[in-house]
Amino acid sequence: MSTPEASSPDQRELWTRVRARLKAAVGEDVFASWFARLELEELVDDLVHLSAPTRFLCSWVQSNYADRILEAFRNDVPEAGRLQVTMRVNGQARPRLAPVAEAAAPEAPAAQPSAPAPSAPALPRLVRDNAKSGDALSGSAIDPRMTFDSFVAGAANEMALGVARQIANAAINNAVTFNPVYIHSTVGLGKSHLLNGIAHAVAEADPTKNIVYLTADHFMYHFITAVQRQSALGFKEWLRRVDLLLIDDMQFLQGKSATEFGHTLGALLTGAKQVVVAADAPPRDLEMLDERVRSRLSGGLVVPISPFDHELRRDIVQRRADQVNARFGMQFPSAVIDYIARAVVSHGRDLDGAVNRLVAANQLTGELITVPLAEKTLADLIRARDAKRVRIEDILKIVSRHYKVPRNELLSARRSRDVVRPRQIAMYLAKALTSRSLPEIGRRFGGRDHTTVLHSVRKVEQMIKDDLELGQEIELLKRMLEE
């Protein structure tokens, strides 16, 4: 296997191809969660050396996605046979370790160090101390770039930003205003940024505060680990001692972990501790949560973030272009900024991605950053704007209404024919119309296994071939969802 330097064009091109294969295989949301922050460090013999910004991400990728990553590499490098993921510290990967036969046991995540600002805010005390001590009970990584100062505000998100600042100020003064606070929007509109901003503001003002920021998957990881180690009581006590609990990506919480969150929420609210939750749907649509928990979330302050208008998109692109200019001395003409803001309408991450692509294109080809270069480089992002993003929540709503089956029945374990067929059709539509992977769809349908989803998809495909009337019915459902 060749061993190009980490910054060589050959290696960057290889990693770009591998990332594209991974995104196609697992879907955009899973890719953003687990693969987007990985970097390729080196290739040595049959060993692929990647780096990640946190210990938790290193461990999770090594344990759960090694085979899939190696498979993506083998299209270009057939001899790739081993994967090692090490943590980046201050933007640099740790040296490659001795080859390992198996994935290391999960460790506590450290604070995310990538691209810190010159005066990065202090991390919350609980997260920082646990990262040093290796304590298994620690929060998810806090991104030092996601502060209130770096948040670009506009009509779509100004209410959410105002609420987030108010929460932070109240927590600093040992007060609670709205509780719980629930922020929701589609992907990439700034929910995680606001949660990180709250954590930074409170920690900077009062480093003694116990602040825990957890993604839903990290919450589940902690809970399952605590149960396996017979230390569930310690996990509960740890959460209930916090001053400020921030839970992100609530829509991914499933099973007993969702039940435990309900108990934790009740205990924290009773003790007047601030809780802030973010998800991609309003509380009423989180079918995996108990009705009582959904009611408590709805009874707090529910804050939506709307899709960005043109003015806000342009402000985001301008801010990102200014950062690129400060770092690389690379000018983005006003016409290019206008073009990106007008053409890329999906969400904020795609706006960042558009700027990054143009920077890469300029560095790799030497072409000036112009509108024609943007048209060529961003063609897939622009094509994607015409396709409506269909969510599993939308599918559940349409199928429930069409077949007159309550949504909670679609997610239940009931096996009667009047429930099974609509449930299978809903899973088929989720696979056909969303970028969710089979395991993700299974989780959203009551915690089912991915093989159950695959069986449902194949069953419906066969039914469509055998039953013309059913095929037309499903096409009607597709049109209703895509309108």
C-alpha positions in Angstrom: 0.0 0.0 0.0 1.3 3.4 -0.8 1.9 5.9 2.0 1.3 9.4 0.7 1.8 12.4 3.0 -1.2 13.5 5.0 -1.5 16.7 3.0 -0.9 15.2 -0.5 -3.5 15.6 -3.3 -3.6 11.8 -3.8 -4.6 11.1 -0.2 -7.1 13.9 -0.2 -8.7 12.6 -3.3 -8.8 9.0 -1.9 -10.4 10.2 1.3 -13.0 12.3 -0.7 -14.0 9.1 -2.7 -14.2 7.0 0.5 -16.3 9.6 2.3 -18.7 9.7 -0.7 -19.1 5.9 -0.6 -19.7 6.0 3.1 -22.4 8.7 2.8 -24.1 6.8 0.0 -24.0 3.6 2.1 -25.2 4.9 5.5 -27.2 8.0 4.6 -26.6 11.7 5.3 -27.7 11.7 8.9 -25.6 8.8 10.0 -22.7 10.1 8.0 -23.0 13.5 9.7 -23.1 11.9 13.2 -20.2 9.4 12.9 -18.0 10.1 9.8 -18.1 13.8 9.0 -15.3 14.7 11.5 -13.0 11.8 10.7 -9.8 12.6 8.9 -7.4 10.3 7.0 -3.9 10.5 8.6 -1.9 7.8 6.8 -1.9 4.4 5.0 0.8 1.9 6.2 0.9 -1.6 4.6 -2.7 -2.9 5.2 -3.4 -0.4 8.0 -5.8 2.6 7.6 -5.1 5.3 10.2 -7.9 7.7 10.8 -8.3 10.4 13.4 -11.3 11.8 15.3 -11.8 14.8 17.6 -13.0 12.8 20.7 -12.3 9.6 22.5 -15.9 8.6 22.3 -16.0 9.0 18.5 -12.8 7.0 18.1 -14.1 4.2 20.2 -17.6 4.1 18.6 -16.3 4.2 15.0 -13.6 1.5 15.8 -16.2 -0.7 17.4 -19.2 -0.3 15.1 -18.0 0.8 11.6 -14.5 -0.6 11.1 -15.7 -3.2 8.5 -17.8 -0.7 6.6 -14.9 1.9 6.4 -12.4 -0.8 5.3 -14.9 -2.0 2.6 -15.1 1.6 1.3 -11.3 1.8 1.1 -11.0 -1.5 -0.7 -12.5 -0.1 -3.9 -9.2 1.9 -4.3 -6.9 0.0 -1.9 -7.7 -3.8 -2.1 -5.2 -4.7 0.6 -6.8 -2.5 3.3 -7.4 -4.9 6.1 -7.1 -3.1 9.5 -8.4 0.2 10.9 -7.1 2.3 13.7 -8.7 5.5 14.9 -6.8 7.8 17.2 -7.8 11.1 18.8 -6.7 14.5 17.4 -5.3 16.9 20.0 -4.9 20.6 19.1 -5.6 19.7 15.5 -2.9 17.0 15.4 -3.5 13.3 15.4 -1.9 11.2 18.1 0.9 9.0 16.8 -0.3 5.7 15.4 -0.3 3.0 18.1 0.7 -0.6 17.9 -1.7 -2.6 15.7 -4.8 -3.7 17.5 -6.7 -6.9 16.9 -9.9 -5.7 18.4 -11.6 -2.4 19.1 -10.6 -0.7 22.4 -13.2 -0.5 25.1 -15.3 2.7 25.1 -13.6 5.6 26.9 -14.9 8.8 28.1 -15.1 11.5 25.4 -12.8 14.5 25.6 -13.6 18.0 24.8 -13.5 18.5 21.0 -10.3 20.3 20.2 -10.6 20.9 16.4 -10.1 24.4 15.1 -10.4 26.4 18.4 -10.8 30.1 18.3 -7.9 32.2 19.6 -9.7 32.6 22.9 -11.9 29.6 23.1 -14.3 29.6 26.1 -13.7 27.3 29.0 -15.4 23.9 28.7 -18.0 23.0 31.3 -16.3 21.8 34.5 -17.9 18.3 34.5 -17.0 17.6 30.9 -13.4 19.0 31.3 -12.7 17.1 34.6 -14.0 13.8 33.4 -12.0 14.1 30.2 -8.9 14.3 32.3 -9.8 11.6 34.8 -11.1 9.1 32.3 -14.4 8.9 34.3 -16.9 6.8 32.4 -19.6 9.3 33.3 -19.0 12.3 31.1 -20.9 14.5 28.7 -20.5 14.5 24.9 -17.9 16.7 23.4 -18.5 20.4 23.3 -17.5 22.2 20.1 -15.4 25.3 20.9 -16.5 26.9 17.7 -20.2 26.8 18.6 -20.7 29.9 20.8 -23.3 32.7 20.7 -20.8 35.0 19.1 -20.4 32.7 16.1 -24.1 32.1 15.7 -25.6 33.9 12.7 -29.0 35.3 13.6 -31.9 36.1 11.4 -35.7 36.1 11.3 -35.8 32.2 11.2 -33.8 31.7 14.4 -33.8 35.0 16.4 -36.4 33.8 18.9 -34.5 30.6 19.6 -31.3 32.6 20.0 -33.0 35.0 22.4 -34.4 32.1 24.5 -31.0 30.4 24.6 -29.3 33.6 25.9 -32.0 34.0 28.5 -31.6 30.4 29.7 -27.8 30.9 30.0 -28.2 34.2 31.9 -30.7 32.6 34.3 -28.5 29.6 34.9 -25.5 31.9 35.6 -27.7 33.6 38.3 -28.9 30.3 39.8 -32.4 30.9 38.4 -34.8 28.9 36.1 -37.1 30.7 33.7 -38.7 28.4 31.2 -38.3 24.7 32.0 -38.0 22.5 30.2 -37.1 24.3 26.9 -37.5 22.3 23.7 -35.9 23.5 20.5 -36.9 21.8 17.2 -36.2 22.1 13.5 -35.1 20.0 10.6 -31.5 19.1 10.3 -28.7 21.7 10.0 -30.6 24.8 11.3 -28.5 25.5 14.4 -30.1 23.5 17.3 -26.8 21.9 18.3 -25.0 25.3 18.0 -27.5 26.8 20.5 -27.1 24.0 23.0 -23.3 24.3 22.8 -23.6 28.1 23.1 -25.6 27.8 26.3 -22.9 25.5 27.8 -20.1 27.8 26.8 -21.8 31.0 28.2 -22.6 29.4 31.5 -19.2 27.7 31.9 -17.3 30.9 31.1 -19.3 32.9 33.6 -19.2 30.2 36.4 -16.8 27.3 36.0 -18.2 25.6 39.1 -21.5 24.8 37.4 -22.1 21.1 36.7 -23.1 21.2 33.0 -23.8 18.1 31.0 -24.3 18.1 27.2 -25.4 14.7 25.9 -26.4 13.5 22.4 -29.2 11.0 22.6 -27.0 8.2 21.4 -24.4 9.1 24.1 -27.3 9.1 26.7 -28.2 5.5 25.5 -24.5 4.5 25.6 -24.2 5.6 29.2 -27.4 4.0 30.3 -26.8 0.7 28.6 -23.2 0.6 30.0 -24.5 1.4 33.5 -27.0 -1.4 33.3 -24.4 -3.9 32.0 -22.0 -2.9 34.9 -24.9 -2.9 37.4 -24.3 0.7 38.2 -27.6 2.2 36.9 -28.2 3.9 40.3 -24.9 5.7 40.0 -25.8 6.9 36.5 -29.1 8.2 37.7 -27.5 10.0 40.6 -24.9 11.5 38.4 -27.5 13.0 36.1 -29.6 14.3 38.9 -26.7 16.2 40.4 -26.2 18.4 37.3 -27.2 22.1 37.3 -27.9 22.2 33.6 -28.7 19.3 31.3 -28.6 19.7 27.5 -29.9 16.7 25.4 -29.4 16.8 21.7 -31.0 14.7 18.9 -33.8 13.6 21.1 -35.5 11.8 18.2 -32.9 9.0 18.4 -33.7 8.1 22.0 -35.2 4.6 22.1 -36.3 1.8 24.4 -35.5 1.8 28.1 -33.2 4.8 27.6 -36.2 6.8 26.7 -38.0 5.6 29.8 -34.9 6.5 31.9 -34.9 10.0 30.4 -38.5 10.4 31.5 -37.5 9.6 35.1 -34.5 11.9 34.9 -36.6 14.8 33.4 -39.2 14.5 36.2 -36.5 14.5 38.9 -34.7 17.5 37.5 -37.8 19.5 37.0 -39.0 18.7 40.5 -35.6 19.9 41.8 -35.9 23.1 39.6 -32.8 22.1 37.5 -32.7 23.6 34.0 -33.3 21.1 31.1 -32.9 22.0 27.4 -33.8 19.5 24.7 -33.3 19.6 20.9 -34.9 17.4 18.3 -36.0 17.3 14.6 -39.7 17.2 15.4 -42.1 18.7 18.0 -42.7 16.7 21.2 -46.0 15.3 20.1 -44.2 13.5 17.2 -41.7 11.7 19.4 -43.6 8.4 19.5 -40.8 6.5 21.3 -41.4 8.7 24.4 -44.1 8.0 26.9 -47.2 10.2 26.6 -46.4 11.7 30.0 -42.9 12.7 29.0 -44.2 14.2 25.7 -46.7 16.1 27.8 -44.0 17.5 30.1 -41.9 18.6 27.2 -44.9 20.2 25.5 -45.7 22.0 28.8 -42.5 23.9 28.8 -41.3 26.4 26.2 -41.4 24.9 22.7 -39.3 26.9 20.3 -39.2 26.1 16.5 -36.5 27.2 14.1 -37.8 27.9 10.6 -36.0 27.2 7.3 -33.6 30.0 6.5 -34.6 32.8 4.2 -32.3 34.2 1.5 -31.0 37.0 3.7 -30.0 34.7 6.5 -28.4 32.2 4.1 -26.3 35.1 2.6 -25.2 36.2 6.1 -24.1 32.7 6.9 -22.1 32.4 3.6 -20.6 35.8 4.1 -19.5 34.9 7.7 -17.9 31.7 6.5 -16.2 33.4 3.5 -14.8 36.1 5.9 -13.3 33.2 8.0 -11.7 31.7 5.0 -10.3 35.0 3.9 -8.8 35.6 7.4 -7.2 32.1 7.4 -6.1 31.6 3.8 -6.3 35.1 2.3 -8.8 33.8 -0.2 -11.4 36.2 -1.5 -15.0 35.2 -2.3 -16.5 37.7 -4.8 -19.9 39.1 -3.8 -21.5 37.4 -6.9 -20.3 34.0 -5.7 -21.7 34.6 -2.2 -25.1 35.7 -3.8 -25.1 32.6 -6.0 -24.5 30.2 -3.1 -27.2 31.8 -0.9 -29.7 31.7 -3.8 -28.8 28.2 -5.0 -28.1 26.2 -1.8 -31.4 26.3 0.1 -31.4 23.0 2.1 -29.7 24.0 5.5 -26.8 25.6 7.2 -24.4 22.7 6.9 -24.8 22.6 3.2 -23.9 26.3 3.1 -20.7 25.6 5.1 -20.1 22.6 2.8 -20.5 24.7 -0.3 -17.8 27.2 0.9 -15.5 24.3 1.9 -15.9 22.7 -1.6 -15.0 25.9 -3.3 -11.9 26.3 -1.1 -10.9 22.7 -1.9 -11.5 23.3 -5.6 -9.4 26.4 -5.6 -6.5 24.7 -3.7 -6.6 21.5 -5.8 -7.0 23.1 -9.3 -5.8 26.6 -8.9 -9.0 28.0 -10.5 -10.2 31.3 -9.3 -13.4 31.3 -7.2 -16.0 32.4 -9.6 -19.7 31.7 -10.3 -18.9 29.2 -13.1 -16.6 27.3 -10.7 -19.4 27.3 -8.1 -21.9 26.1 -10.7 -19.7 23.2 -11.5 -18.6 22.3 -8.0 -22.0 22.6 -6.3 -24.1 20.9 -9.0 -25.3 18.1 -6.7 -26.3 20.4 -3.9 -28.2 22.6 -6.3 -30.0 19.6 -7.8 -31.0 18.4 -4.4 -32.8 21.6 -3.6 -35.8 20.6 -5.8 -36.5 17.4 -3.9 -38.6 17.8 -0.8 -37.0 16.3 2.4 -39.4 13.6 3.5 -39.3 12.8 7.2 -40.3 9.5 8.9 -42.7 11.6 11.0 -44.4 12.7 7.8 -44.7 9.1 6.6 -46.2 8.0 9.9 -48.8 10.8 9.7 -49.8 10.1 6.1 -50.0 6.3 6.5 -51.9 6.6 9.8 -54.4 8.9 8.3 -54.8 6.9 5.0 -55.2 3.5 6.7 -57.0 4.8 9.8 -54.5 3.2 12.2 -53.3 5.2 15.2 -49.6 6.2 14.9 -48.8 4.5 18.2 -50.2 1.2 16.8 -47.7 1.5 13.8 -44.9 1.6 16.4 -46.3 -1.1 18.7 -45.7 -4.8 18.7 -49.2 -5.7 17.5 -49.3 -8.3 14.8 -52.9 -8.1 13.5 -53.2 -7.7 9.8 -54.9 -4.3 9.9 -51.7 -3.0 11.6 -49.0 -5.1 10.0 -49.6 -4.1 6.4 -49.7 -0.3 7.0 -46.6 -0.7 9.2 -44.7 -2.5 6.4 -45.8 0.0 3.9 -44.6 2.8 6.1 -41.2 1.1 6.5 -41.0 0.7 2.7 -41.8 4.4 2.2 -39.1 5.3 4.8 -36.5 3.3 2.9 -37.7 4.6 -0.5 -38.1 8.3 0.3 -35.6 9.1 3.1 -31.8 8.7 3.5 -32.2 6.8 6.7 -30.4 3.5 7.0 -32.2 0.3 7.8 -31.1 0.3 11.5 -32.2 3.9 11.9 -35.7 3.1 10.4 -36.0 0.2 12.7 -35.2 2.4 15.7 -37.8 4.9 14.6 -40.4 2.1 14.3 -40.5 1.1 17.9 -36.9 -0.2 18.2 -37.1 -2.9 15.6 -34.2 -4.8 14.2 -32.9 -3.8 10.7 -33.7 -7.3 9.4 -37.4 -6.6 10.2 -37.2 -3.5 8.1 -35.5 -5.3 5.3 -38.2 -8.0 5.4 -40.9 -5.4 5.3 -39.3 -3.6 2.3 -39.0 -6.8 0.3 -42.5 -7.9 1.2 -44.0 -4.6 0.0 -41.9 -4.7 -3.2 -43.3 -8.2 -3.9 -46.9 -7.1 -3.1 -46.5 -4.1 -5.6 -45.5 -6.6 -8.3 -48.4 -8.9 -7.5 -51.1 -6.3 -6.9 -51.5 -3.5 -9.4 -54.1 -1.7 -7.2 -51.8 -1.7 -4.2 -49.0 -0.4 -6.4 -51.2 2.6 -7.4 -52.1 3.2 -3.8 -48.5 3.4 -2.7 -47.7 5.7 -5.6 -50.5 8.0 -4.3 -48.9 7.9 -0.9 -45.6 8.9 -2.4 -47.1 11.8 -4.3 -48.8 13.0 -1.1 -45.5 12.9 0.8 -43.6 14.6 -2.0 -46.1 17.5 -2.5 
